[in-house]
Amino acid sequence: MEPAVQIFAEDIDATIRRFVRVPFTDASTLAEIGLDSLTTLRVVAELVPDPDREIDLAELADLKTLGRFRAWVAGQVAR
């Protein structure tokens, strides 16, 4: 059995900081900090451990704030 993967907010933020060069908060919109759809997929690909995992792109596109994106990513890892 594969060991459980635990992700922390710091891990998500560290990955986001690799792609974002401006200050951000949970209320920041993805657009204002420069996280476009391709970049959000890159962040997800680095954090979600299962490369065969299907990502609901419509669900991902509905996320507008960084706080919602962080929570969504954490939920994907927890599955």
C-alpha positions in Angstrom: 0.0 0.0 0.0 1.3 3.5 -0.9 2.0 5.8 2.0 -0.4 8.6 2.5 0.7 12.0 1.2 0.3 14.9 3.5 0.4 18.4 2.1 0.6 21.6 4.1 -0.3 25.1 3.2 3.5 26.0 3.2 4.0 23.4 0.5 1.3 24.9 -1.6 2.6 28.4 -1.1 6.2 27.4 -1.8 5.1 25.9 -5.2 3.0 28.9 -6.0 5.9 31.3 -5.2 7.9 29.5 -7.9 5.4 30.9 -10.4 4.3 34.1 -8.9 6.5 37.1 -8.3 4.1 39.5 -6.5 2.8 39.4 -3.0 -0.5 37.5 -2.5 -3.1 36.6 0.0 -6.1 34.3 0.0 -8.2 37.1 -1.3 -5.9 37.7 -4.3 -7.5 36.7 -7.6 -5.5 34.3 -9.7 -5.6 36.7 -12.6 -4.1 39.6 -10.6 -1.2 37.6 -9.4 -0.5 36.1 -12.8 -1.7 32.5 -12.4 -3.3 31.7 -15.7 -4.8 28.4 -16.6 -1.6 26.8 -17.8 0.3 27.9 -14.7 -2.4 26.6 -12.4 -2.1 23.2 -14.1 1.7 23.3 -13.5 1.2 24.0 -9.8 -1.4 21.1 -9.6 1.0 18.8 -11.5 3.7 19.4 -9.0 1.6 19.0 -6.0 -0.8 16.1 -6.9 1.2 12.9 -6.5 -0.7 10.7 -8.9 0.2 11.5 -12.6 -2.8 9.5 -13.8 -5.2 11.5 -11.8 -7.9 13.2 -13.9 -8.3 16.9 -13.2 -11.7 18.5 -13.7 -10.7 21.5 -15.8 -14.1 23.1 -15.5 -13.9 23.0 -11.7 -10.4 24.4 -11.8 -11.5 27.2 -14.2 -14.2 28.2 -11.7 -11.6 29.0 -9.0 -11.1 32.8 -9.0 -9.2 33.5 -5.7 -6.0 32.1 -4.4 -7.8 30.9 -1.2 -10.2 28.8 -3.2 -7.4 27.5 -5.4 -5.3 26.5 -2.3 -8.2 24.7 -0.7 -9.0 22.9 -4.0 -5.4 21.7 -4.4 -5.3 20.5 -0.8 -8.5 18.6 -1.5 -7.0 17.0 -4.6 -4.0 15.8 -2.7 -6.2 14.4 0.1 -8.1 12.1 -2.3 
